[in-house]
């Protein structure tokens, strides 16, 4: 049996691969294993075999596809411009549809649990209590890296949902609060609100929004991702800019034309928060600080650098705060977080997490900037306690506050 869903990889997408192999050196899983089936080219060949009816969508095929991080490092170097991220999501949608019962539980989690603010709020409350009581070490082994990498939740700001403020001189922003972001990374959302309003924007965080759908799409839950996109397209109608504070979220919003018939209305105006803040600094709506603050190591999230081509902006923000940016990885290999990869592929995730931590250590700097929640958690779980990790906009806002004191 070949493809059965509307989200399947298309012949045009698969035929765009010229099998040149330029993707091999930049692929983390190929670098780990040396296996052709662990490379983008090998996975595309497996998809073409399904397309041509040579092999079925079965457990063997699923194993090949599942090992991929979805980091999209192959996209910028591909001469055929294969939209690998979309093709990967399409192949995973086929796996969910054709391999019976294989991911039913995870589908429920991503389709019902993560988008539910009430459930996520309760989960965050339990984690906060466990942190306060020193009980996080009791977490099941497969979740220990996630729990260990979480920020301290006690004392965090309130949720951003429903917030409205700012003058609007620079336009109106609709802010995606996010699912994980709104519970575990509220200070990032609050920093975004403060800075965007300082830059002259009117900022609204519409109550009608839901999870962006990225986690569901990455894991093949296409039906759930289409549903979430439709909800958000309605919630964010009419804004001048739609801003997301997590790199994975902003990358997914930018591809909404695939997930909803009217998705371009959001995808066409969506940007990552680092882009919005860097623009404001470049335009003189936010200040450039002159006080030197020493070095800060930077980690590039895959869905910011590879998927969106955003490289300059996080550095611009840190430099405007007075920091000297210390590069930790010029190639920007994946840290191994990759959504649920930490849970689903723990050995490969651990290898990549240790590699990334070693790269950060090699800078000799203990202040680290990362613009994605999963990456931040991965770094924190592999680095020592004296490393301080925060979003670039948090470092910038803290510098502004320090200057004003």
PyMOL commands that set and color helices and strands:
alter all, ss='L'
color gray80, all
select helices_A, chain A and resi 11-15+24-26+28-33+36-38+40-51+59-66+84-98+104-113+117-133+136-138+141-149+180-184+186-198+214-218+222-235+247-254+256-259+264-267+273-282+302-305+312-320+341-344+346-362+373-382+392-404
alter helices_A, ss='H'
color red, helices_A
select strands_A, chain A and resi 164-165+172-176+202-204+241-244+270-272+295-299+324-327+367-370+388-390
alter strands_A, ss='S'
color yellow, strands_A
deselect
rebuild
show_as cartoon
